[in-house]
Amino acid sequence: MDSKLLSNENMSLKAKFLRYMIPSVVSMWVFSLYTMVDGIFVARGVGETALAAVNISMPFVNFIFALSLMFSTGASTIIAVYLGKKDIESADKIFTMNTAVIIIFSLLIMAGVLLNLEKVATMLGATASTMDYVKHYLGIIVLFNGFFMVSYSLEVIIKTDGFPVLATCGVIISAISNVVLDYLFIMVFHWEVMGAAIATGLSQVFSTVFFLVHFFRKNSTLNFSRFKFDFPELKKIAFIGIPDSTTELSCGIVVMLFNLNIIKYIGEQGVVYYSIINYVNTLVLMTMMGIAQGMQPLVSYYFGAENSTNMKKLFKMSAIAGVIASAAFVVICHLIPDFIVGLFIDPTETAIFTEAIRVLQIYSYAFAFMGINVIVSAFFVSVERPGIAAVVSLGRGFFLILAALYLMIAILGGEGIWYSAILAEGTCMITAIVLYKTKIKAVYKDMKSPKVKKEKLNECY
């Protein structure tokens, strides 16, 4: 028995891609939108200071998501390759071991944060006015971090298992429950930011249970099995997942450094503007990652099957989808910025509202370059070239954005903060295109040469 959708040769490649991409994008949209709803309820039900506090806490959420992403992306890639080789037993062992490792890490994180809660809040940039809010939010979120990590891991792997629609259903269950609980806990019970954290945590519990039910059903290709910790395989999983993980982790680090510089050069009110930008940026990035995740299991499957023709077609389809999505987001931010900002800030607060619109429109030009960067990185992850992928993902998500941040501050002062992402994403896109054009032929050549491929992978790992 193999993965149904991956191995269905009666379905056109375009249909397969759409069957994976659409649920992946919808899942990411739902995730982004219910995260945004969190911010809306906090802003409307508690206040702008609380909204800033939640944004200050976000790097920690990025951290636990990044750790899950590292293991999930790496494991799903290896599982898809094993499925391409019809080795179900090995795929089951990787799946089970990966889940166990994630649970162990989540328990260590929970203990570490609870013992150092105020230190963590201070490190994230909490100020005197936001400290209590940040501690209340983090103290609850960390109790549920295991469900965050396991839920996302199962969501990624359930798509590799051949059930992308179920992945979307799980995310929708989580989203709806989060919105309902947000309303009850914040607007009705007035539990403030603690209510937002409890609602978010419980929503992850519901999605985790939903996904686990699938893997205990008979129609699941992957099943939990007995395993022994295989450290070479764990190293391989981590190494393959590092590029996607660093994209998310670097997002958290960048948010933290942006917050610190905004407070220094603009003031705490600037963190409110950046909170709105961050929610929109998350929606854009999650869209690109959804397209990438629609491509990844298919490319990995055909990589295992040594079908370079389909791999080329999948990259082209993904790149086109990424470019279209990028352009659409830029247009939306310029056509209806008042609607977007109005979700968080009362339009009657004219000065704050107008400034938030202005900085959002400036920042939005960075979205034009994001699609290609994420797609190229994801493609190289899919073909087990994490080193190349890391150059792109670390470039756009960390080194280039931080270099651009401090360069633009040096040139324009605080105003330069809003232009830094444009410079970073544009520079990274040029790098990504050059890397793809110069490295892709070697990938296809090595794929058909098992000896060469093995030597290269051993060098990586």
C-alpha positions in Angstrom: 0.0 0.0 0.0 1.4 3.4 -0.9 0.3 7.0 -0.6 -2.9 7.3 -2.7 -2.6 10.7 -4.2 1.2 10.7 -4.7 1.1 7.4 -6.7 -2.1 8.0 -8.7 -0.7 8.0 -12.2 -4.2 8.4 -13.7 -4.3 12.0 -12.4 -2.6 14.8 -14.3 0.4 16.4 -12.7 -1.4 19.8 -12.7 -4.4 18.2 -10.9 -2.1 16.6 -8.3 -0.4 19.9 -7.7 -3.7 21.7 -7.3 -5.0 18.9 -5.0 -2.0 19.5 -2.7 -1.5 23.3 -3.2 -5.1 24.4 -2.6 -5.6 22.6 0.7 -2.1 23.7 1.8 -2.8 27.4 1.0 -6.2 27.2 2.6 -4.7 25.7 5.7 -2.1 28.4 5.9 -4.7 31.1 5.3 -6.9 29.7 8.0 -3.9 29.6 10.4 -3.0 33.2 9.5 -6.5 34.5 9.7 -7.3 33.0 13.1 -3.9 34.4 14.3 -5.1 37.7 13.0 -8.4 37.3 14.8 -6.5 36.9 18.0 -4.9 40.3 17.4 -8.3 41.8 16.5 -10.0 40.6 19.7 -7.0 41.7 21.8 -6.9 45.1 20.2 -10.7 45.6 20.5 -11.3 43.8 23.7 -8.2 44.8 25.8 -6.4 47.6 24.1 -3.5 48.7 21.9 -0.9 48.1 24.7 -2.1 44.5 24.9 -1.8 44.2 21.1 1.8 45.3 21.4 2.4 42.8 24.2 1.1 39.9 22.1 3.3 41.0 19.2 6.3 41.1 21.6 5.4 37.5 22.6 5.2 36.3 19.0 9.0 35.4 18.6 8.4 32.6 21.2 5.5 31.2 19.2 7.8 31.5 16.1 10.4 29.5 18.0 8.2 26.5 18.9 6.7 26.6 15.4 10.2 26.6 13.9 11.3 23.6 15.9 8.2 21.7 14.8 8.8 22.8 11.2 12.4 21.5 11.3 11.3 18.0 12.3 8.1 18.0 10.3 9.6 19.2 7.0 12.6 16.9 7.3 10.5 13.9 8.2 7.9 14.5 5.5 10.6 14.8 2.9 12.3 11.5 3.9 8.9 9.8 4.3 7.9 10.9 0.8 11.1 9.6 -0.6 10.6 6.2 1.1 7.0 6.1 -0.3 8.4 6.8 -3.7 10.6 3.7 -3.2 7.6 1.7 -1.8 9.3 1.2 1.6 6.4 1.7 3.9 8.1 0.1 7.0 10.9 2.7 7.0 8.4 5.5 6.4 6.4 4.4 9.5 9.5 4.3 11.7 10.5 7.8 10.7 7.0 9.0 11.3 6.8 7.5 14.8 10.3 8.5 15.9 9.7 12.1 14.7 6.6 12.4 16.8 8.3 11.1 19.9 11.2 13.5 19.5 8.9 16.5 19.1 7.0 15.5 22.4 10.4 15.3 24.3 11.5 18.7 23.0 8.1 20.3 23.9 8.4 19.1 27.6 12.0 20.5 27.9 10.8 23.9 26.5 7.9 24.1 28.9 10.1 23.5 31.9 12.7 25.9 30.8 10.3 28.8 30.1 8.2 28.4 33.2 11.4 28.5 35.4 12.6 31.7 33.6 9.4 33.4 32.6 10.3 37.0 33.5 13.8 36.6 31.9 12.2 35.3 28.7 9.7 38.2 28.6 12.5 40.8 29.2 14.6 39.2 26.4 11.7 39.4 24.0 11.5 43.2 24.7 8.8 43.6 27.3 8.7 47.1 28.8 7.2 48.2 32.1 3.8 48.8 30.5 3.7 45.5 28.7 5.5 43.1 31.1 2.4 41.8 32.9 0.6 41.2 29.6 3.6 39.4 28.1 4.1 37.2 31.2 0.4 36.3 31.3 0.3 35.4 27.6 3.6 33.4 27.5 2.8 31.6 30.8 -0.3 30.1 29.2 1.0 29.5 25.7 4.0 27.4 26.9 1.7 25.0 28.7 0.2 24.1 25.3 3.5 24.2 23.3 3.5 20.4 22.8 0.1 20.5 21.1 1.3 23.4 18.9 4.3 21.3 17.8 2.6 17.9 17.4 -0.4 19.4 15.6 1.7 21.1 13.0 3.8 18.0 12.5 0.8 15.8 11.9 -0.7 18.4 9.6 2.4 18.3 7.4 2.8 14.5 7.4 -0.9 13.8 6.8 -0.5 15.6 3.4 2.5 13.3 2.6 0.2 10.4 3.6 -2.1 11.3 0.7 -4.8 13.2 2.6 -4.3 17.0 2.0 -8.0 17.8 2.5 -7.9 16.3 6.0 -5.1 18.6 6.9 -7.2 21.5 5.9 -10.1 20.2 8.0 -7.9 19.9 11.0 -6.7 23.5 10.6 -10.3 24.7 10.1 -11.4 22.9 13.3 -8.6 24.7 15.2 -9.4 28.1 13.6 -13.2 28.0 14.3 -12.7 26.8 17.9 -10.1 29.6 18.4 -12.4 32.3 17.2 -15.3 31.1 19.3 -13.2 30.7 22.4 -11.5 34.1 21.8 -14.9 35.8 21.8 -16.0 33.9 25.0 -12.8 34.4 26.9 -12.0 38.0 25.9 -15.3 39.7 25.1 -17.6 37.8 27.5 -15.4 36.5 30.4 -12.9 39.4 30.1 -9.9 37.2 30.7 -7.8 39.7 28.6 -4.6 38.3 27.1 -4.8 35.2 29.2 -8.1 34.4 27.5 -6.5 34.8 24.1 -3.7 32.4 25.1 -6.1 29.8 26.5 -8.2 30.0 23.4 -5.2 29.5 21.1 -3.9 26.6 23.2 -7.2 24.7 23.4 -7.6 25.1 19.6 -4.3 23.3 19.1 -5.5 20.4 21.4 -8.6 20.0 19.2 -6.6 19.8 16.0 -4.1 17.4 17.5 -6.8 15.0 18.5 -8.4 15.2 15.0 -5.1 14.4 13.3 -4.3 11.5 15.7 -7.6 9.9 14.9 -6.6 9.7 11.2 -3.4 7.9 11.9 -5.2 5.2 13.9 -7.6 4.5 11.0 -7.2 1.7 8.5 -7.1 3.9 5.5 -4.0 5.7 6.7 -0.8 4.7 4.7 1.4 5.7 7.7 0.9 4.1 11.1 2.6 4.4 14.4 5.1 1.5 14.9 7.8 0.3 17.2 11.1 2.1 16.7 14.6 2.7 18.1 16.0 6.2 18.1 18.1 6.3 15.0 20.5 9.3 15.5 21.9 9.3 11.9 18.3 9.5 10.6 17.4 12.2 13.2 20.5 14.2 12.1 19.3 13.8 8.5 15.7 14.9 9.4 17.0 18.0 11.2 19.5 18.9 8.5 16.8 18.7 5.7 14.3 20.7 7.8 16.8 23.4 8.9 16.1 25.8 5.9 12.3 25.9 6.4 12.9 26.0 10.2 15.3 28.9 10.0 12.8 30.8 7.9 10.3 30.7 10.8 12.9 31.0 13.6 14.5 34.0 11.9 11.1 35.5 11.6 10.9 35.5 15.4 14.4 36.9 15.8 13.7 39.6 13.2 10.4 40.6 14.9 12.2 40.9 18.2 14.9 43.1 16.8 12.4 45.2 14.8 10.4 45.7 18.0 13.5 46.8 20.0 14.5 49.2 17.2 11.0 50.6 16.8 10.8 51.3 20.5 14.2 53.0 20.4 13.7 55.2 17.3 9.9 55.6 17.0 8.3 54.7 20.3 5.9 52.1 21.6 3.2 53.3 19.3 5.4 52.1 16.4 5.1 48.6 17.8 1.3 48.8 17.2 1.9 49.7 13.6 4.4 46.9 13.2 1.9 44.4 14.9 -0.5 45.1 12.0 2.3 44.8 9.4 3.3 41.5 11.0 -0.2 40.0 10.8 -0.4 40.9 7.1 3.2 39.7 6.5 2.3 36.4 8.2 -0.6 35.9 5.9 1.6 36.6 2.8 4.4 34.3 4.0 1.9 31.5 4.9 0.4 31.7 1.4 3.9 31.2 -0.1 4.6 28.4 2.3 1.3 26.8 1.4 2.2 26.9 -2.3 5.6 25.4 -1.4 4.1 22.7 0.7 1.8 21.8 -2.1 4.9 21.3 -4.3 7.2 19.6 -1.8 5.8 16.1 -1.3 5.2 15.7 -5.0 8.8 16.9 -5.9 10.2 14.6 -3.2 8.2 11.7 -4.6 9.3 12.2 -8.1 12.9 12.8 -6.9 12.7 9.3 -5.3 11.2 8.0 -8.5 14.0 9.8 -10.6 11.4 11.6 -12.7 13.1 15.0 -13.5 10.5 16.0 -16.1 7.7 16.2 -13.6 10.0 17.9 -11.1 10.7 20.7 -13.6 7.0 21.1 -14.3 6.1 21.3 -10.6 8.7 24.0 -10.0 7.4 26.1 -12.9 3.8 25.8 -11.7 4.8 26.7 -8.2 6.9 29.7 -9.3 4.0 31.0 -11.4 1.6 30.6 -8.5 4.0 32.4 -6.1 4.5 35.4 -8.5 0.7 35.8 -9.0 0.1 35.7 -5.2 2.9 38.2 -4.5 1.5 40.7 -7.0 -2.0 40.2 -5.6 -1.0 41.1 -2.0 0.8 44.3 -3.1 -2.3 45.4 -5.0 -4.6 44.5 -2.0 -2.5 46.5 0.4 -2.9 49.6 -1.8 -6.5 49.2 -2.7 -8.0 48.5 0.7 -5.4 49.6 3.4 -8.1 51.4 5.4 -10.1 48.1 5.8 -7.0 46.2 6.9 -5.9 48.7 9.4 -9.5 49.3 10.6 -9.6 45.7 11.8 -7.2 46.7 14.6 -7.4 50.5 15.0 -10.5 52.6 15.4 -10.6 55.0 12.3 -11.6 57.8 14.6 -8.1 57.8 16.0 -7.1 59.7 12.9 -3.3 60.2 13.5 -2.6 56.6 14.4 -4.9 55.2 11.8 -3.4 57.4 9.0 0.2 56.5 10.0 -0.5 52.8 10.1 -1.9 52.9 6.6 1.2 54.8 5.3 3.7 52.4 6.8 1.7 49.3 5.7 1.7 50.5 2.1 5.5 51.2 2.1 6.2 47.7 3.6 3.9 45.9 1.2 6.3 46.3 -1.8 8.5 43.7 -0.1 5.7 41.1 -0.8 6.4 41.4 -4.6 9.7 39.4 -4.2 8.7 37.0 -1.4 7.1 34.3 -3.6 10.1 33.3 -5.6 12.4 33.3 -2.6 10.2 30.8 -0.6 9.5 28.5 -3.7 13.2 28.2 -4.6 14.2 27.4 -1.0 11.4 24.8 -0.7 12.3 23.2 -4.0 15.9 22.5 -2.9 14.6 21.1 0.4 12.4 18.7 -1.6 15.4 17.3 -3.5 17.6 16.9 -0.3 19.8 20.0 -1.0 19.3 21.8 2.4 22.6 23.7 2.1 21.4 25.5 -1.0 18.0 26.1 0.5 19.5 27.5 3.6 21.4 30.2 1.7 18.0 31.5 0.4 16.0 31.0 3.5 18.6 32.4 5.9 19.3 35.2 3.4 15.7 36.5 3.2 14.7 35.6 6.7 17.8 36.7 8.7 21.0 38.0 7.3 19.7 40.2 4.5 16.8 41.6 6.5 19.0 42.5 9.5 21.6 44.1 7.3 18.9 46.0 5.5 17.3 47.1 8.8 20.5 48.6 10.2 21.6 50.1 6.8 18.3 51.8 6.3 18.2 53.1 9.9 21.7 54.5 9.3 20.5 56.3 6.1 16.9 57.3 7.0 16.7 56.9 10.8 13.5 55.4 12.2 11.7 55.9 8.8 14.2 53.4 7.2 12.7 50.5 9.3 9.7 50.4 7.0 11.9 50.2 3.8 14.3 47.5 5.0 12.2 44.5 4.0 11.9 45.8 0.4 15.7 45.9 0.1 16.2 42.5 1.7 13.5 40.6 -0.3 14.6 42.1 -3.6 18.3 41.3 -3.0 17.3 37.7 -2.0 15.2 37.2 -5.1 18.2 37.9 -7.3 20.3 35.5 -5.3 17.6 32.8 -5.4 17.2 33.0 -9.2 21.0 32.8 -9.7 21.3 29.8 -7.4 18.5 27.9 -9.1 19.9 28.5 -12.6 23.4 27.4 -11.6 22.6 24.4 -9.3 19.6 22.8 -10.9 21.5 20.8 -13.6 23.7 19.2 -11.0 20.6 18.1 -9.1 19.1 16.2 -12.1 22.5 14.8 -13.0 23.2 13.4 -9.5 19.7 12.1 -9.1 20.3 9.6 -11.9 23.7 8.6 -10.5 23.1 6.8 -7.2 26.8 6.7 -6.4 27.3 10.4 -6.8 24.1 11.2 -5.0 25.1 9.1 -2.0 28.5 10.7 -1.9 26.9 14.2 -1.9 24.4 13.4 0.7 27.1 11.9 3.0 29.0 15.2 2.6 25.9 17.1 3.7 25.1 14.9 6.6 
